C-alpha cells in the first residue's frame, strides 16, 4: 500500500492488464481501490488451457462495462508455446475478445509472439484500436500496424547494446504512435 500511495503521487495513471480470470479480477479490484489505477481484462494466449467453453466471454463481458476497465488485454497469439494451446484455439479466443472489445468500444492490448502473419491477417480484418505491446516484428509490420491506427509498444529490450532490430523498428514509428512500456 505504501508503494502504491507513493506511485499515485508520481504517476498520472497505471493500466494493469490481466491475463486470465484470476489476474483480470485482481486488476479490477486494484482499480476499484486506487483512483489512479485502471484495469485491462482478458485471456492471454499462454493462459487458455482452462477455457473449455465460451463461458469466459460472459465474465469478460461483465468486466467490460466496469467503469475502471479501459481495455481488453492482454490478448493475442503466442506460437512459441503452441504445444500448450493449438493455433486455431488461440485464434478463436483472440477473435472473440476482439469482437467483445469492438462491441464495448474498448481498445485492446495485443500480444504477438512468433505469430506475425496470422496476427496481421486478424488485425487487418477486425481493425481494433489499441496497442501491439512489446512489439517484435519488422519495420514493415510496424508501419502497417500504425496504418491500421494502432500504437506500437516497445519494451526495455530496445536499450540493449545488441538491439539493432528494435532500434531500427523504433526509427520507423511516428512518435505519436510509439509507447514505451514495461511488463513490471
Buried (B, 14 or more C-beta within 10 A) or exposed (E): EEEEEEBBEEEEEBBBBBBBBEBBBBBBBBBEEBEBBBBBBBBBBBBBEEBEEEEBBEBBEEBBEBEBBBBBBBBBBBBEEBEEBEBEBBBBBBBBBBBBBBEBEBBBBBBBBBBBEBBBEBBEEBEBBBBBBBBBBBBEBBBBBBEBEBBBBBBBBBEEEEBEBBBEBBEBBEEEBBBEBEEE
